[in-house]
């Protein structure tokens, strides 16, 4: 017999049992990362996040799991369903709370249905995880369940009652470049010239640029990094979800799995780009600066990451959500995928019709982007 249990804290699940189920070392799905969000106040009910993690158990042993949250709003998800919520509430329904299978504040594709490495059983367990989430939505009388930024291995576990959506991000692929100049040589002349010009302008500012592992920075440095992070949100009138305690937690618990591109002026950190890495991929996450210097954002958020990925032999660099300007800097469009289950059949049918039009528009947009590749003919994948 397999039993499904929902947990109000990931700390209810032993870290070793959870991490053993991960199919790869994507850092956002590690027990340490998810536990840090909960322990340091980044995930809490008053901000619309209540942990509700799913585990499947056989004879008391964890055999599959999924990061799940009861959501009281749609903040921090990056797959936008505000219009669905508005339509359902205008019709007299209650859209929130809902269930979400995702990583908070992280528009990063990765495993969402953790079922271990045994391929003969993994798919069946993933289907059971999906079924358990659907049943829980009905049991709790919730409006819906959403699974965001799914890996390719997860998608097939969702049956036809789940609606499909996709979006576009811009990722850099390592074609075995020997160094940054080899990468530039693969670009067309105009794009290569523009990148060199941007990097020269940054060098002329007189700031020192370093790529530093998280464990190499002091608590004081991390305090400064967090202040720069919050300044970005403050400038846009948004709420910074990640606490200073979480940044200090990253230093202690994730160490050099966190990488930071830093700009210094007179030994003070004046700008930063925070990234995480796995064995194959670098993930760009947050940016902040106390100075307004032309092209510094591109240097820290893109070019330092590309150089690091080349030097470390990483396959990909995913610099974050959105941003067509990334295309001109060597990042190509990649589709991301989500699945959505609306409990009410009539509501589901109406949204499905709208998604059909959205899908056509997204397909056309992705095709158009591919027609503007920055790579010289024959050099891109």
N, C-alpha and C positions, 0 to 999 in steps of 0.2 A: 504494500500500500504506500502511495505517495501522498503526503500531507502538505497543503499550502498554508503558510503562516505569514502574517504581516507584522512588521516590527516598527515601533515608533522611534527607534534610534538604530543607526547602523552599529553602534557599540553593543547592541544585543546579539550581534553576529560576530563570532571570533574572526579576527583579521586574517589568520592563515586559511580558514575555511573559505572565506570570501575570495581572497586573492588566488587561491588554487583554481577557482572556476573561471578566471579571466583567460581568454584565448590568446591574449598578447599583453604587452606591458604598457598599453595606453595609460598614461599617468592619471587621467581624469576618472578612470574607473577603479583606481586603487582604493582599498579600504582607508588608507591614510588620508588621501585627498578628500574623500567624502566625509570621513569622520571629522577632519579639520573644519570643514564648513559648518558642521553642527556644533562642535565644541566651542568655536570662537564666535558664535552669534551671527553668522552670515545666513544661516537657514533657521528661521523661526516663524511661528504661526502669525505673529503680528505683521510680518512682511509677506505673508501669503504662502509660506512654505512649511508644511508639516511632514516630516519623514514618515514614510509608510512602506518601508522596503519589503520586498517579497522574497521569501525563501521557500524552496521545495525540499522536503525532508523525506528520507526513506530510513526507517528504523532509527530515527533520531539524528541521522547524519545529513548535513546540507549537501544536496546534489545539484542544485541550480538556484540562481538568484537574479534579481533585477533591482536597480535603483528606482524607487517609486516615491512619489510625493503627492500628498493631498494639497491642491493649489486653491488658494482663495482669490487669486487674480491671475493675470497672464504675464506678469513682469518676469524678466530674466529668462525667457524661454527662446526667443529669437525665431520662432515659427509662429507667425502672427495670426491669432484667431479672435481679435477684438470684434470684428464685424459679425462673427458667428454669435458671440456672447450678446451683442447688442440686438441681433435679430431674435434670438431665443427669448430674451427678456422682454422685448416689445410684444412678443406673442403670449406673454404671461408666464413663461417658464423661469427657472432659476438655473443659470449656467454654472455658477460657482457654488460650492466647491466642485472640482473635477480631479481626476487622477492623471498624473504625468509620469511617464517612464523616460527619464532624461538625467543629465547632469546639470545642476543649477549653474546659471550664469555662463554656460560654456557651449557656444555654437560650434562644437567640434564633433565630427563624425567618429563613431567608435562603437564597441560592443554595448548593447543594452540588455541582451538576454544572455546571461552568463551560465554556461552549461558544461564547462570543462572541455577537455581535449579529446574525449572519446567520440569520434565522428559517428559511430553506429548508434549512439543514444542521444547525442546533443540535439539534433533537430526535433526529436520527439519531446524532449524536455523543454525546448524553446516554445513549442506549441502549447505545452501545458502552462508555461508562464503566461503566455498571451491569454489563454482561456481563463486562468485565475484572475487576471486583471479585469477582464470583462465581467466575470461573476461578481467581483468585489464592487464594481461600479453599480451593478443592479442591487446588490445586497445593501449598500450604503445609500441607495437612491441618488446617485450622482448623475450628472448630465452626460459625462463623456470620459473617455480615456485617450491619451495622446502619447505617442512614442516618437521622439524627435532625434534627428541626426543619426539614423540607423546605419550600421555597417551592412555591407552587402550580404554577409552571412546571416543577418537577422531578418532581412526583409521577407524571405519566403515563409517565415513562421506565422505571418499575419494572413488570416483568411479574407474572403471577399466581403465580409461585413465591415472591414476596416477600409477607410477611404485613403487613397494615396495622394500625397503632395510631394513636390520637389522644388528646389530652389537652386541658385548658382552661387558658388564661392570661387575664389581664385587661388590656386595652389601652384607652387613651384616644384618642378620635377627635376631631380638630379640625373643628368644624362652621362654620368661618369666624368664630370668636368675635373680637370687637374687643379684648377684654381679659378679665381673670379674672372681673370682675363679670358680664360677659355670659355666661361659662360658668356661673357660679353661678345666673344667672337661668333657665337651662335645666333646673336640677334641681328636684325637688319641694321643698316648703317645709321639711320636716324635715331633709333632707340638706343643704340650703343653710344652714340655721341651725346645724347641727352643725359644718360646715366653718368657718364664721365664728367659732364659739366656739373651735375648736381653734387657729385662727390667732391669735386674741386672747390665748390662754393662752401661746403661744410668745412673742409680743411682750412679754408681762408678765415673762418670764424675764430680760429685759435683755441677751440675746445679740444680736449683730449678724449678719444673714444676708446673704450675697452669693452670686451665681452667677458663677463665674470660669472662664475658659478655661484649659486645661492649660498652655499656653505662658506664661501670665502668672504662674504660681507659681514660686518658687525651688526649687532642689534641697532646701533645708532644709524648705520647705513640703511638698514631695512625700514627704520622709522622715516627716514628721508624719502625712500622709494614710495612708501605708502602715502606720504604727504603729496608727492607729485601725482600719484594715482588719483587721489581725491580731488586735486585741483582741476583735473580734466573734467570730472563730472560736475564740479561746482561751476565751472565756466559755462557749461551747457545747461545749467539748471536742473541736472539730474541727481539722483540719489546714489552715492557710492555704496554698493552692497557689501563689499569685502572689508572687514575690519582690520585694524593694525595688528590685532592679536592673530588673525589668520596669516598675515604676511610674516610675522615672527614664527608662526608655526611652520610655514613653508621652509624657512631657514633651518629649523631644527629637524624636521621630519622628512622633507623631500630633498634637502641638500642641493647637490649639483644636478639633480633632475630639473631644477629650475635654473635657467640661464637669463642673465640680464645684460642688455646692451646699454651702456652708460656713457653719458657725456659729462665731463668734468670741466669746471673752470676754477682755477686757483684751488684745486683739490676738493672743491665742493661739487656734489652731484647736482647738475642743473637740468638733466633730462634722462629719461629711462624708458626702455621697452622691456617688459617682462614676458618671458617665454618659458614653456615647459617642453621636455623632450622625452621620447621613448628611444628604443634601440634603432628605429627606422625613421622617425619623424620629429621635426621641430614644430612646435605650436606657438604662434604669436598670440598674446592675450591682451596686455594693457600697456598704455602709453601715458606719459605725463612729462611736463616741462615747466620750468619756471622762467624760461627765456623764450623769445620768439625769434628764432633764427631760420632763415629760408633753407629748406631741404633737410633740416635736421631730422624731421619725422621720417622721411624716406630712408635716411642713413641708418637710423636706429631700428626702425620697424621692419625694413626690408633688406637692405644691403648687408648689414651686419649678420642678419639671420642666414642669408644665402651663403656668405663667406664661411660661417660656422658650419652649416650643413655640408658644404663641400669638404672642409677640413676634417670633419668627423665621419665622412662617408655616409651621411644620412640620405634616404631616398627622396624625402619630400619635406617641404616647408609650407605649412598652412598658416598664413598670417592673420586669420580672423575672418569675420563675416563681412560681406558686402565690399564695395569699393572698386568701381570700374577702372580707377586710376592705376590699380595694380597690374592691369593687363599690359600697360606700356613698360612695366618694370620686370617682365619675365614671368608673370603669373598667369596661368591659363585657366579658363572656366572649367569647373567640375560640378557635377550635379550632386546635391544632397537630397536625402529622402526622409520622409516622416509618414507615419500612419495614424489614423484618427478613427475612433469608434464613438459614434453618437448613439446613445441609448434609444432615443425616440426615433422610430422608423420613418415617420413623415419628415421630421427635421433632417434626418440623414439623407433622405432622397432629395430634398431641396438643396442641401449643401453639395451633394454629389453632382447635381446639374451645374452648379456654379463652378465647381472644381474642373469640370470638363473644359469650360472656356479658359479658366486659369492655366490649365495644362497646355492648351494650344498656344497661348501667349508665351508661356515659359519656354516651350520648345523653339518657338520662333526667335526669342531673345537669345537663347543659348547658341542657336545656329548663327545668328548675326555676330555674336562675340567671337566665335571661332573664325569668322572671316577677317578678323582684325588681329591675327596672331602677330606678336612682335618679333618672331623668329624669322631668320632668313629661310628661304624655301629649302626644304629638306633637312632643316636643323631641329625642328620641333617634333614632339611626339604626336 
